[in-house]
C-alpha cells in the first residue's frame, strides 16, 4: 500500500533545459510504435509465401498488434501515472526490442501472431509514458509545447517511412528484417532515456480490471468473427459464438464503466459532450479507412499489378509524403479557425481519394494516374483530419481528463485500424479476383470516410474560443 508521503510525492522543479538528445530518445520510442503499424503492410505477401498462410492469416499478423495496442492504451496511462513514466517507458522499450528480435525468428503463423499481440502490449506502454516524461522534463510551457509538437510530428514521419522502409527491407534482406530494425532503435532509445528525470507518481484509484478485460475480449472476439467468418462460414459455431461473446463483453464493459465512477478506465460521462463523441467516432473511421486501404492496396500492388515489395512501397509515396510535412501547416490552421473545417476537409479528401481509385484497378496509364492522384488526395486528407481530431478532442474535455481523452482517441483510432483490416478483408474474400475485391473495398472504405466527414462537421467545434 502506498504511504501518504509516496502518494504526495512531486518531482522537483527543473530549472535546466532538457537536451535535444532526450527528446530524440523519447521520440524514437514513439516512432517504433507507429512504424510497426505500417511497416508490416508491404511485407504481407512475402510473409504469406514464407509461412504458407492465406488472407485471414495476414489479417491476424496485422491486427494482432493493433488489438492489444488499442485495448491497453488507457491502462498503460494508468500504469505510467502510478509507477512513473520513465520506469514504464524503459520497461516498454526492453519488451519491444526483445519481442521484435524474437518475431524475426518466428517460423509459424501462430508464433508470429502471438508475438504481434505481445508487441501491442509493449507498444501501449511506450506511448503515454513517453508523453508523460516529456511533460515532466520541460517545465517551461513554451518549450513543452514545442517538444510535444515535435514528438507528435513523428506520426507523419512514421507513416511515411513505414511502407517505404518495409518494402526496401523486404526486397533486399527479407521480411524478417522489418522486425529486426526495432532492436537497434530500442537500444538507442534506452541508452538515451535511462537518465531521464522520473515523473511524479500520482495517486490513482485501483485498476479497472473488469473494464480492461472486457475491452480486450470484445475487440478480440469481434476481430476473430470478422476475419474467420468468410473461411469458416458465418453460420459456424465458432463465428457465431465470437459475435455473441463480443456483444456480451461490450455490455460488461459499459456496465463496469458506469459503476466504476472515479476508477473507470473511460468515464461514460465524457460521452455527454458531443465533441468528445464526434472525435472518437471520426477517429475510428479515419483509421478504418487508412489501415484498411494500406492493407488492401499492399496486396493489390503486389498480387494484382505484380510490383516488387520495394516498388509497392514507392507506390505509397503520394499518400505518405504529405503526412510528413503538412500537419505543421494544419496545426497552425486549426489554431486559427478551429478543428471542424480542417477535419471535415480531411475526411472529404480521404473519401474522394479512395473512391477515385475504385473504378481503375487495372494496369493502364489511366489506372496508374488515378492511383497517384487518389493517394495524393488521401495523404493530404490524413494530414488535415488527424490534427483536427486531436484539437477537437482537446477542446471537448476538461483539463483533468485530458490524458484520458487523448488515450481514448488513440484507442478509438486503433480499434478502427483493426476493424478496417478485418472488414475490408471480408470484402476482398467475397470477390473472385483481387482487382475486383480491391475495387469494392475502396468503395466501402471511401464511403465510410465520407460518413466521417459528416460526423466531423456536425460534432466538432468551429473557431476555437479565445
C-alpha positions in Angstrom: 0.0 0.0 0.0 1.3 3.5 -0.8 2.3 5.7 2.0 0.9 9.2 2.2 4.4 10.5 1.5 4.7 8.5 -1.6 1.2 9.5 -2.7 2.0 13.1 -2.4 5.5 12.9 -3.9 6.1 15.5 -6.5 9.1 15.6 -8.9 11.4 18.5 -8.0 11.1 21.6 -10.2 13.6 21.6 -13.1 15.4 24.7 -13.9 17.8 23.3 -16.5 16.5 22.9 -20.1 16.5 19.2 -21.2 18.8 18.3 -24.1 17.6 17.7 -27.6 19.0 14.2 -27.2 16.4 13.3 -24.6 13.6 14.4 -26.9 15.2 12.3 -29.7 15.3 9.2 -27.4 11.7 9.6 -26.4 10.5 10.2 -29.9 12.4 7.1 -31.1 10.2 5.0 -28.9 7.1 6.6 -30.2 8.4 6.3 -33.8 8.9 2.5 -33.3 5.3 2.1 -32.1 3.9 3.9 -35.1 6.3 2.4 -37.6 5.1 -1.1 -36.5 1.6 -0.3 -37.5 2.6 0.4 -41.2 5.9 -1.3 -41.9 4.3 -4.8 -42.0 1.8 -3.9 -44.8 4.2 -4.1 -47.7 5.8 -7.3 -46.4 2.5 -9.3 -46.2 2.9 -11.2 -49.5 6.4 -12.3 -48.5 5.1 -13.4 -45.1 2.3 -15.3 -46.8 4.8 -17.2 -49.1 7.3 -17.9 -46.3 4.7 -19.2 -43.7 2.2 -20.5 -46.2 -0.8 -18.5 -44.9 -3.8 -17.1 -46.6 -5.7 -13.8 -46.3 -7.1 -14.5 -42.8 -3.6 -15.3 -41.5 -2.3 -12.0 -42.9 -5.2 -10.1 -41.3 -4.1 -11.6 -37.9 -0.5 -10.6 -38.5 -1.7 -7.0 -39.0 -4.5 -7.0 -36.3 -2.6 -8.9 -33.6 -0.6 -5.8 -32.9 -3.4 -3.2 -33.1 -5.9 -5.2 -31.0 -3.8 -5.3 -27.8 -2.4 -1.8 -28.6 -5.8 -0.3 -28.8 -7.3 -2.1 -25.8 -4.4 -1.4 -23.4 -3.6 2.3 -24.1 -5.7 3.6 -21.2 -4.4 1.1 -18.8 -0.8 2.0 -19.8 -1.6 5.6 -18.9 -2.7 4.4 -15.5 0.5 2.5 -15.0 2.6 5.5 -16.1 0.9 7.7 -13.6 1.0 5.1 -10.8 4.6 3.8 -11.2 6.4 6.6 -13.0 6.5 7.4 -16.7 10.3 6.8 -17.1 10.1 3.4 -15.5 7.2 2.3 -17.7 8.8 3.7 -20.8 12.0 1.8 -20.1 10.1 -1.5 -19.4 8.2 -1.0 -22.7 11.4 -0.4 -24.6 13.1 -3.6 -23.3 9.9 -5.6 -24.1 9.5 -4.1 -27.6 13.1 -4.7 -28.5 13.2 -8.3 -27.3 9.9 -9.2 -28.8 10.8 -7.7 -32.1 14.0 -9.7 -32.2 12.1 -12.9 -31.4 9.5 -12.0 -34.0 12.1 -12.1 -36.7 12.7 -15.8 -35.8 9.1 -16.8 -35.9 8.6 -19.9 -38.1 4.8 -20.3 -37.9 1.7 -18.2 -38.1 0.7 -19.0 -34.6 4.0 -17.9 -33.2 4.1 -14.7 -35.2 0.5 -13.7 -34.2 1.2 -14.4 -30.5 4.3 -12.2 -30.7 2.4 -9.4 -32.5 -0.2 -9.5 -29.7 2.7 -9.1 -27.2 4.2 -6.3 -29.2 1.0 -4.4 -29.0 1.2 -4.6 -25.2 4.7 -3.2 -25.2 3.7 -0.5 -27.7 0.9 0.6 -25.5 3.3 1.0 -22.6 5.5 3.4 -24.7 3.0 5.9 -26.0 1.5 7.5 -22.8 4.7 7.2 -20.8 6.9 9.0 -23.4 4.4 11.9 -23.3 4.5 11.9 -19.5 8.3 12.1 -19.4 8.3 15.0 -21.9 5.7 16.9 -19.9 7.7 16.5 -16.8 11.1 17.2 -18.3 10.1 20.5 -19.9 9.0 22.9 -17.2 8.7 26.0 -19.4 5.3 25.9 -21.1 6.6 27.2 -24.5 9.4 24.7 -24.5 7.0 22.0 -23.5 4.6 22.9 -26.3 7.4 22.8 -28.9 8.6 19.4 -27.6 5.2 17.9 -27.6 4.7 19.2 -31.2 7.9 17.7 -32.4 7.0 14.4 -30.6 3.6 14.4 -32.3 5.1 15.2 -35.7 6.7 11.7 -35.6 3.2 10.4 -36.6 3.6 11.7 -40.1 7.3 10.6 -40.4 6.5 7.1 -39.2 3.6 6.8 -41.6 5.7 8.0 -44.5 8.6 5.7 -43.6 6.6 2.5 -42.9 5.7 1.3 -46.5 9.0 2.6 -48.0 11.3 1.1 -45.3 9.2 -2.1 -45.2 9.4 -2.5 -48.9 13.1 -1.8 -49.1 14.0 -4.2 -46.2 11.7 -7.0 -47.6 13.3 -6.7 -51.1 16.9 -6.5 -50.0 17.1 -8.5 -46.8 13.9 -10.3 -46.3 10.6 -9.8 -44.4 12.2 -10.7 -41.0 14.2 -7.5 -41.2 11.1 -5.4 -40.7 11.2 -6.7 -37.0 14.9 -6.6 -36.6 15.1 -2.9 -37.3 13.3 -2.2 -34.0 16.2 -3.8 -32.0 18.8 -1.1 -32.5 16.2 1.6 -32.3 15.0 0.3 -28.9 18.6 0.1 -27.7 19.5 3.6 -28.7 16.3 5.0 -27.1 17.0 3.0 -23.9 20.6 4.4 -23.6 19.4 8.0 -24.2 16.4 7.9 -21.8 18.0 5.8 -19.0 19.0 9.0 -17.2 15.8 10.9 -17.9 14.1 12.5 -14.9 11.4 10.3 -13.4 7.8 11.7 -13.3 5.9 12.2 -10.1 3.9 9.2 -9.0 0.2 10.2 -8.8 -2.4 8.7 -6.5 -4.7 6.8 -8.8 -7.7 4.7 -7.9 -7.5 1.0 -8.4 -7.0 -0.5 -11.9 -10.3 -1.0 -13.7 -9.6 -4.7 -14.3 -13.2 -5.6 -15.3 -13.3 -2.8 -17.9 -9.9 -3.6 -19.2 -10.5 -7.4 -19.6 -13.9 -6.9 -21.2 -12.5 -4.4 -23.7 -9.8 -6.8 -24.8 -12.3 -9.7 -25.1 -14.9 -7.6 -27.0 -12.3 -6.3 -29.6 -10.6 -9.7 -29.9 -13.8 -11.7 -30.3 -15.2 -9.2 -32.9 -12.0 -9.3 -34.9 -12.0 -13.1 -34.8 -15.5 -13.3 -36.2 -14.9 -10.8 -39.0 -11.6 -12.4 -40.0 -12.6 -16.0 -39.8 -16.2 -15.6 -40.9 -15.5 -15.9 -44.7 -13.4 -19.0 -44.3 -15.3 -20.9 -41.6 -18.8 -19.7 -42.7 -20.8 -17.0 -41.0 -23.1 -19.7 -39.5 -20.4 -21.7 -37.9 -20.5 -22.2 -34.2 -17.1 -20.5 -33.6 -18.0 -17.4 -35.6 -21.5 -17.0 -34.1 -20.1 -17.7 -30.6 -17.5 -15.0 -31.1 -20.1 -12.5 -32.1 -22.2 -13.3 -29.1 -19.1 -13.1 -26.8 -18.2 -9.7 -28.3 -21.7 -8.4 -27.6 -21.7 -9.7 -24.0 -18.2 -8.3 -23.4 -19.2 -4.9 -24.7 -22.2 -4.9 -22.4 -19.9 -5.9 -19.4 -17.6 -3.0 -20.4 -20.4 -0.5 -20.4 -21.8 -1.7 -17.1 -18.3 -1.7 -15.5 -17.6 1.8 -16.6 -21.0 3.1 -15.4 -20.4 1.7 -12.0 -16.7 2.4 -11.6 -17.1 6.2 -11.5 -13.7 7.7 -10.5 -12.0 4.4 -11.1 -13.4 4.0 -14.6 -10.9 3.4 -17.4 -13.2 5.5 -19.6 -15.8 7.6 -17.7 -19.1 7.4 -19.6 -20.0 10.9 -18.6 -17.4 12.1 -21.1 -19.7 11.0 -23.9 -22.2 13.6 -22.9 -20.0 16.1 -24.7 -20.9 16.0 -28.4 -17.4 17.0 -29.4 -15.8 14.1 -27.5 -18.2 11.5 -29.1 -17.6 13.0 -32.5 -13.8 13.0 -32.2 -13.9 9.3 -31.1 -16.3 8.3 -33.9 -14.4 10.2 -36.5 -11.1 8.9 -35.2 -12.3 5.4 -35.5 -13.4 5.9 -39.1 -10.1 7.7 -40.0 -8.0 4.7 -39.2 -10.7 2.3 -40.5 -10.1 3.9 -43.9 -6.3 4.4 -43.6 -5.3 1.0 -42.3 -7.9 -0.8 -44.4 -6.6 1.0 -47.5 -2.9 0.2 -46.7 -3.8 -3.5 -46.2 -5.9 -3.8 -49.4 -3.6 -1.8 -51.7 -0.4 -3.5 -50.4 -1.8 -6.8 -51.6 -3.2 -5.3 -54.8 0.0 -3.7 -55.8 1.9 -7.0 -55.4 -0.7 -9.5 -56.4 -2.8 -7.5 -58.9 -0.1 -5.3 -60.5 2.8 -7.6 -59.7 5.0 -4.9 -58.2 8.0 -6.0 -56.1 7.8 -5.2 -52.4 10.1 -2.2 -52.9 8.1 -0.8 -55.8 5.0 -1.3 -53.8 6.5 0.8 -51.0 7.4 3.5 -53.5 3.8 3.4 -54.9 2.6 4.7 -51.5 4.7 7.8 -51.6 1.9 10.1 -52.9 0.0 9.1 -49.7 2.8 9.2 -47.2 4.8 12.3 -48.2 2.0 14.8 -47.4 1.7 13.3 -43.9 5.3 14.1 -43.2 5.1 17.9 -43.7 1.5 19.1 -44.0 0.5 18.5 -40.3 2.7 21.5 -39.4 0.6 23.8 -41.5 -2.6 22.1 -40.4 -1.8 22.6 -36.8 -1.5 26.4 -37.3 -4.7 26.4 -39.3 -6.6 24.6 -36.6 -5.3 27.2 -34.1 -6.8 30.0 -36.2 -10.1 28.6 -37.4 -10.8 25.6 -35.1 -10.9 21.9 -35.8 -14.2 21.5 -37.7 -13.3 22.7 -41.2 -9.8 21.1 -41.3 -11.1 17.8 -40.1 -14.1 17.8 -42.4 -11.9 18.8 -45.4 -9.5 15.9 -44.5 -12.3 13.3 -44.4 -13.7 14.5 -47.7 -10.2 14.3 -49.3 -9.6 10.8 -47.9 -13.0 9.6 -49.1 -12.7 11.1 -52.6 -9.1 9.8 -52.8 -10.3 6.2 -52.1 -13.4 6.4 -54.4 -11.4 7.9 -57.2 -9.2 4.7 -57.4 -12.1 2.3 -57.3 -13.1 2.2 -61.0 -9.4 1.9 -62.1 -8.0 -1.4 -60.7 -6.3 -2.3 -63.9 -2.8 -1.7 -65.2 -3.5 1.0 -67.8 -1.9 4.5 -67.8 -5.3 5.9 -66.7 -5.4 3.5 -63.7 -1.9 4.5 -62.7 -2.8 8.2 -62.9 -5.9 7.5 -60.8 -3.8 5.7 -58.2 -1.3 8.6 -57.9 -4.0 11.3 -57.7 -6.2 9.3 -55.4 -3.3 8.5 -53.0 -2.2 12.1 -53.0 -5.7 13.3 -52.1 -5.8 10.7 -49.4 -2.5 11.7 -48.0 -3.4 15.4 -47.7 -6.7 14.3 -46.2 -4.9 12.4 -43.5 -2.7 15.4 -42.7 -5.8 17.6 -42.4 -8.1 15.2 -40.5 -5.8 13.9 -37.7 -4.6 17.2 -36.3 -8.2 18.5 -36.4 -9.4 15.5 -34.4 -6.6 15.9 -31.8 -7.6 19.6 -31.4 -11.3 18.7 -31.3 -10.7 16.2 -28.5 -8.5 18.6 -26.5 -11.2 21.3 -26.7 -14.0 18.9 -25.6 -12.7 17.6 -22.3 -11.8 19.4 -19.0 -8.1 19.6 -18.2 -8.2 17.0 -15.5 -9.5 14.4 -18.1 -7.1 15.5 -20.9 -4.9 12.4 -20.5 -7.9 10.0 -20.6 -9.3 11.9 -23.6 -6.1 11.6 -25.6 -5.8 7.9 -24.7 -9.4 7.3 -25.7 -8.8 9.0 -29.1 -5.7 6.9 -29.7 -7.6 3.7 -28.6 -10.6 4.6 -30.9 -8.2 5.1 -33.9 -6.5 1.7 -33.3 -9.9 0.0 -32.9 -10.7 1.5 -36.3 -7.5 0.2 -37.7 -8.3 -3.4 -36.5 -11.8 -3.2 -37.9 -10.6 -1.7 -41.2 -8.3 -4.6 -41.9 -11.0 -7.1 -40.8 -13.9 -5.6 -42.6 -12.1 -4.8 -45.9 -10.6 -8.2 -45.7 -14.1 -9.6 -45.7 -14.8 -7.6 -48.8 -11.7 -9.0 -50.5 -12.7 -12.5 -49.6 -16.2 -12.1 -51.1 -14.8 -11.3 -54.5 -13.5 -13.7 -57.1 -10.4 -11.7 -58.1 -8.0 -9.4 -56.2 -8.7 -6.4 -58.5 -12.4 -6.8 -58.2 -12.2 -7.1 -54.4 -9.9 -4.1 -54.2 -12.5 -2.1 -56.2 -15.3 -2.8 -53.7 -13.0 -2.5 -50.7 -12.1 1.1 -51.9 -15.9 1.8 -52.3 -16.6 0.7 -48.7 -13.6 2.5 -47.3 -14.3 5.7 -49.2 -17.9 5.7 -48.2 -17.1 5.2 -44.6 -14.7 8.2 -44.7 -17.3 10.5 -46.2 -19.6 9.5 -43.3 -16.7 10.5 -41.1 -16.8 14.0 -42.7 -20.5 14.3 -41.7 -19.6 13.4 -38.1 -16.7 15.9 -38.0 -18.8 18.7 -39.5 -21.8 18.2 -37.2 -19.9 17.3 -34.0 -16.7 19.2 -33.8 -16.3 22.9 -32.8 -15.8 25.7 -35.2 -13.4 28.5 -34.3 -11.6 27.8 -31.0 -12.7 30.0 -28.2 -10.0 32.6 -27.3 
